[in-house]
Every structure is written in C-alpha cells, then in structure tokens.
C-alpha cells in the first residue's frame, strides 16, 4: 500500500493566499477592462473564489496558532 504524503501547513497557506489573490485580481482586472464593476456574473465567479481563499487562510492560520499553543 502506498504511503500518503502530507504537505506542510505553510504550503497549504501559500496556496490559500494565492487563491484569494487570484479572486481579487480576477475581479479587479475584469471590471477595469470591461467597466463592469457591478456585473452580477463577475460577482458570481469572483465571490466564491475570494470566499474560499478567505476561509482557507483563516483556517490555516488558526490551525498554526493552535499547534504553537500545544
């Protein structure tokens, strides 16, 4: 049976930050290019990406704080 390799939390945190930045960059670049700051379709795409990034960053930073306390 293959052994699972676990990524260190710092790599997961970096990925979460990149997801958050990707959502913000997507929103700002698309809205600026097409003058669509209030486009509902743009919200529908960028809001979940930004949301997942924020939640992930929060969870991984919280996990690191809990591990340092133990």
Secondary structure as UniProt FT lines:
FT   HELIX           9..34
FT   TURN            37..38
FT   HELIX           40..69
//
